[in-house]
Amino acid sequence: MAKQIAKEKESSFNEAVKIAMDDFPRGKAKILDVVENGFNCKVEQQDYDINLFSSYLVLNKKAYTAIGNHLQGCGEFVPLNCEKELFLFNPLICISSDKI
């Protein structure tokens, strides 16, 4: 992610890492505002309809079709350009957890 962000934004690799590891997960920046066409990737294995990748969900076409409309208002779907049709879901709405 960081290499593609650095290339797209013409910034340093360290700045791109900060964006990927801090800004995106905290909702400070939208992924599609930074990389308009999604990410290029290689998929070694995607056996499940939904997988966890860091703080993101990766959905295949079946999962995206089933729940994409329900999640649309809570975040953004970023296309992953690879041999399979996959989408990275970046949540943009966070709620506080109640302390017990």
C-alpha positions in Angstrom: 0.0 0.0 0.0 2.7 2.5 1.0 4.6 2.1 -2.2 1.5 2.8 -4.3 0.5 5.7 -2.1 4.0 7.2 -2.3 4.0 6.9 -6.1 0.4 8.3 -6.4 1.0 11.3 -4.1 4.7 11.8 -5.2 5.7 11.7 -1.5 8.3 9.8 0.5 7.8 6.2 1.5 7.8 7.2 5.2 5.0 9.7 4.7 3.1 7.1 2.7 3.5 4.6 5.6 2.1 7.2 8.0 -0.9 7.7 5.8 -1.6 4.0 5.5 -1.0 3.1 9.1 -2.4 6.2 10.8 -4.5 8.4 8.6 -6.6 5.7 7.0 -7.5 3.6 10.0 -8.3 6.7 12.1 -10.5 8.2 9.4 -8.3 11.2 8.8 -8.2 10.5 5.1 -10.2 8.5 2.7 -8.3 5.9 0.6 -10.1 6.8 -2.6 -9.0 10.5 -2.1 -5.4 9.3 -2.2 -5.5 6.4 -4.7 -8.4 7.0 -6.9 -8.3 3.7 -8.8 -7.7 1.4 -5.8 -4.6 -0.7 -5.2 -2.8 -3.2 -7.3 -2.2 -6.4 -5.5 -1.3 -10.0 -5.7 -3.6 -12.5 -4.0 -2.0 -15.6 -2.7 -5.1 -17.0 -1.1 -8.7 -15.7 -0.7 -10.6 -18.8 0.4 -13.3 -17.0 2.4 -15.9 -14.5 1.3 -14.6 -12.0 3.8 -11.0 -11.8 5.1 -9.4 -9.5 7.6 -6.4 -7.5 6.4 -4.9 -5.3 9.1 -7.8 -3.0 10.1 -9.7 -3.6 6.9 -12.1 -6.2 5.6 -11.4 -7.7 2.1 -14.6 -8.9 0.4 -15.0 -11.0 -2.7 -17.7 -10.2 -5.2 -20.2 -12.5 -3.5 -19.8 -10.8 -0.1 -19.7 -7.4 -1.7 -23.0 -8.1 -3.5 -24.6 -9.4 -0.3 -23.6 -6.8 2.2 -22.1 -3.9 0.3 -25.2 -1.8 0.3 -25.6 -2.2 4.0 -22.0 -1.0 4.7 -21.9 1.7 2.1 -22.8 4.5 4.6 -20.3 3.4 7.1 -17.1 3.5 5.0 -15.7 3.2 1.5 -15.1 0.3 -0.8 -11.7 0.3 -2.5 -11.2 -1.9 -5.6 -8.3 -4.2 -5.4 -6.9 -4.7 -8.9 -5.8 -8.3 -9.0 -6.7 -11.6 -10.6 -9.8 -11.9 -8.5 -12.6 -9.3 -8.0 -12.0 -8.1 -4.5 -12.9 -5.0 -2.5 -11.2 -3.5 0.5 -13.6 -2.0 3.0 -12.3 1.0 5.0 -14.6 1.9 7.9 -15.0 5.6 8.3 -17.5 5.6 11.2 -16.2 4.6 14.6 -18.1 4.5 17.8 -16.8 4.5 21.3 -17.1 1.4 23.4 -18.9 1.6 26.7 -16.8 1.1 29.8 -18.3 -1.5 32.1 
